[in-house]
Amino acid sequence: MISKDLLGCSTARNKGTCDNRLNIRRDALEASVLSGLRTHLMEPDLFKEFCNEFTREVNRMRMELGADLAAMRNEIPRIDRELDKLLNLILASDDIEASKRVMKKMTVLEARKEELEQKVANTEEAPPLLHPNMAEIYQQRIASLYESLQAEETKTEAAERLRTLVSQITLQPAEGELAIILRGDLAAILQFAAHKKNATAHLDSGVLDAFVSQVSVVAGVGFEPTAFRL
């Protein structure tokens, strides 16, 4: 802020070592950002493409998880059968030392069985994270947020909620004007669209974290880390 209502280059204003004298009113910037969130960010076709990629990765991980669960479930009855065999060996044997060795093996198998049972009991099937119409839901919620911005009693809360959806705003001189480069926070946007307190607190959050660390949502461009000028 170079004044109460204007944003601009503080170096140009305070030090004179920059020739960028362009500025923009704060209310104009906020209106442009809101417009970008409403009309450019989370464009339905691009978001659908993201959802498809995300779903494929989630399904791949779930298939691996399913295979691991199946393997653990199948191992438990095999351990039971092995324990029965070892118990019969002990009952049929008069060799005390041999029986001790068999009992040690049984102890190891019982510990393994307990470990498997705990893992199976504590592993849940992951429910879907993304709604198939998430992009449309996002647009509806943004429209509702816009309406809240118009009412004095809800304006402050709506503005704070709006800010959480944006990870970065860059003002860049271009052809005698300040281009507004809007970069969205994908995790926050998913949370907002899902209407959840923490949409990333999920069994599939590792997949989402990987996506968020690799790509950014930029207004008008989709999921490529490229600038869009509002």
FENHUFEN-V978800 format. One record per pair of residues at least 6 apart in sequence whose C-alpha atoms are under 8 Angstrom apart, sorted by the first residue. I is the first residue (numbers start at 1). J is the second residue. D is the distance in Angstrom with one decimal. If there is no record, write none. Layout:
i:I j:J d:D
i:I j:J d:D
This chain:
i:1 j:7 d:4.4
i:1 j:8 d:6.5
i:1 j:10 d:7.7
i:2 j:8 d:5.8
i:2 j:9 d:7.3
i:2 j:10 d:6.2
i:2 j:13 d:7.4
i:5 j:25 d:5.6
i:5 j:26 d:5.5
i:5 j:27 d:7.7
i:6 j:23 d:6.3
i:6 j:24 d:5.5
i:6 j:25 d:4.5
i:6 j:26 d:5.6
i:7 j:23 d:5.5
i:7 j:24 d:5.4
i:7 j:25 d:6.3
i:7 j:26 d:6.4
i:8 j:21 d:7.1
i:8 j:22 d:6.2
i:8 j:23 d:4.5
i:8 j:24 d:6.7
i:9 j:18 d:7.9
i:9 j:20 d:6.5
i:9 j:21 d:6.9
i:9 j:22 d:7.5
i:9 j:23 d:7.5
i:11 j:17 d:6.4
i:11 j:18 d:6.0
i:12 j:18 d:4.5
i:12 j:19 d:6.0
i:12 j:20 d:6.1
i:12 j:21 d:6.4
i:13 j:21 d:7.6
i:20 j:173 d:7.5
i:22 j:173 d:7.4
i:22 j:176 d:7.7
i:22 j:177 d:6.7
i:22 j:178 d:6.7
i:23 j:178 d:7.1
i:24 j:178 d:7.4
i:29 j:180 d:7.8
i:32 j:180 d:8.0
i:32 j:230 d:6.5
i:33 j:180 d:8.0
i:33 j:182 d:7.0
i:33 j:230 d:7.6
i:34 j:146 d:7.8
i:36 j:182 d:7.4
i:36 j:219 d:6.0
i:36 j:220 d:7.7
i:36 j:230 d:6.6
i:37 j:142 d:7.5
i:37 j:219 d:7.1
i:38 j:139 d:6.5
i:38 j:142 d:6.2
i:38 j:143 d:7.1
i:40 j:219 d:5.0
i:40 j:220 d:4.5
i:40 j:221 d:7.9
i:41 j:184 d:7.4
i:41 j:217 d:7.0
i:41 j:218 d:6.5
i:41 j:219 d:4.4
i:41 j:220 d:6.0
i:41 j:221 d:7.9
i:41 j:222 d:6.9
i:42 j:135 d:6.2
i:42 j:138 d:7.7
i:42 j:217 d:7.5
i:42 j:219 d:7.6
i:42 j:222 d:6.8
i:43 j:135 d:7.1
i:43 j:220 d:7.5
i:43 j:222 d:7.0
i:44 j:135 d:5.2
i:44 j:136 d:6.7
i:46 j:222 d:5.8
i:46 j:223 d:7.6
i:47 j:135 d:6.2
i:47 j:222 d:7.5
i:48 j:132 d:7.9
i:48 j:135 d:7.3
i:50 j:223 d:7.8
i:51 j:130 d:7.1
i:51 j:132 d:7.7
i:54 j:207 d:7.5
i:54 j:208 d:7.6
i:54 j:211 d:7.9
i:57 j:207 d:7.1
i:58 j:204 d:6.7
i:58 j:207 d:6.7
i:62 j:126 d:7.7
i:69 j:120 d:6.6
i:72 j:116 d:6.1
i:72 j:120 d:7.2
i:73 j:116 d:7.7
i:73 j:120 d:7.2
i:76 j:113 d:5.9
i:76 j:116 d:7.1
i:76 j:117 d:7.6
i:79 j:109 d:6.5
i:79 j:110 d:7.8
i:79 j:113 d:6.7
i:83 j:106 d:6.2
i:83 j:109 d:7.4
i:83 j:110 d:8.0
i:86 j:102 d:6.4
i:86 j:103 d:7.8
i:86 j:106 d:7.0
i:89 j:99 d:7.8
i:89 j:102 d:8.0
i:90 j:99 d:5.3
i:90 j:102 d:7.2
i:93 j:99 d:7.1
i:126 j:202 d:7.8
i:126 j:203 d:5.8
i:126 j:204 d:6.9
i:129 j:199 d:7.7
i:129 j:202 d:7.5
i:129 j:204 d:7.2
i:130 j:190 d:7.9
i:130 j:194 d:7.6
i:131 j:194 d:7.6
i:134 j:193 d:6.3
i:134 j:194 d:7.3
i:135 j:193 d:7.6
i:137 j:193 d:6.0
i:137 j:194 d:8.0
i:138 j:189 d:7.9
i:138 j:192 d:7.3
i:138 j:193 d:4.6
i:141 j:192 d:8.0
i:141 j:193 d:6.9
i:145 j:158 d:6.0
i:145 j:162 d:7.7
i:146 j:158 d:7.9
i:148 j:154 d:5.5
i:148 j:155 d:5.8
i:148 j:158 d:6.0
i:149 j:155 d:4.3
i:149 j:156 d:7.5
i:149 j:158 d:5.7
i:149 j:159 d:6.7
i:164 j:185 d:7.6
i:164 j:188 d:6.6
i:165 j:184 d:5.8
i:165 j:185 d:5.4
i:165 j:186 d:7.7
i:165 j:188 d:5.5
i:165 j:189 d:5.6
i:165 j:192 d:7.8
i:166 j:182 d:7.3
i:166 j:183 d:6.1
i:166 j:184 d:4.4
i:166 j:185 d:5.3
i:167 j:183 d:5.8
i:167 j:184 d:5.3
i:167 j:185 d:4.9
i:168 j:182 d:6.3
i:168 j:183 d:5.2
i:168 j:184 d:7.0
i:169 j:180 d:6.8
i:169 j:181 d:5.6
i:169 j:182 d:4.9
i:169 j:183 d:6.3
i:170 j:179 d:7.9
i:170 j:180 d:5.9
i:170 j:181 d:5.0
i:170 j:182 d:6.7
i:171 j:178 d:5.7
i:171 j:179 d:5.6
i:171 j:180 d:4.9
i:171 j:181 d:6.3
i:172 j:178 d:5.2
i:172 j:179 d:5.1
i:172 j:180 d:6.6
i:172 j:181 d:7.5
i:173 j:179 d:6.1
i:179 j:229 d:5.2
i:179 j:230 d:6.5
i:180 j:228 d:7.5
i:180 j:229 d:5.1
i:180 j:230 d:5.3
i:181 j:218 d:7.9
i:181 j:219 d:7.6
i:181 j:227 d:5.6
i:181 j:228 d:5.4
i:181 j:229 d:5.2
i:181 j:230 d:6.7
i:182 j:218 d:6.0
i:182 j:219 d:5.7
i:182 j:227 d:7.3
i:182 j:228 d:6.7
i:182 j:229 d:7.6
i:182 j:230 d:7.7
i:183 j:216 d:6.9
i:183 j:217 d:5.9
i:183 j:218 d:4.5
i:183 j:219 d:6.4
i:183 j:227 d:7.8
i:184 j:216 d:6.9
i:184 j:217 d:5.1
i:184 j:218 d:5.8
i:184 j:219 d:7.3
i:185 j:216 d:7.2
i:185 j:217 d:6.8
i:186 j:212 d:6.5
i:186 j:216 d:6.8
i:186 j:217 d:6.2
i:187 j:199 d:7.6
i:187 j:200 d:6.9
i:187 j:208 d:7.7
i:187 j:212 d:6.9
i:190 j:199 d:6.6
i:191 j:197 d:6.8
i:191 j:198 d:6.0
i:191 j:199 d:4.5
i:191 j:200 d:7.2
i:200 j:208 d:7.3
i:215 j:223 d:6.0
i:215 j:224 d:6.4
i:215 j:225 d:6.3
i:216 j:223 d:5.5
i:216 j:224 d:6.4
i:216 j:225 d:5.4
i:217 j:223 d:4.7
i:217 j:224 d:6.9
i:217 j:225 d:7.0
i:218 j:224 d:7.1
i:218 j:225 d:6.6
i:218 j:226 d:6.6
i:218 j:227 d:6.4
i:218 j:228 d:6.5
i:219 j:227 d:7.6
i:219 j:228 d:5.6
i:219 j:229 d:7.9
i:219 j:230 d:7.9
i:220 j:228 d:5.7
i:221 j:227 d:7.3
i:221 j:228 d:6.4
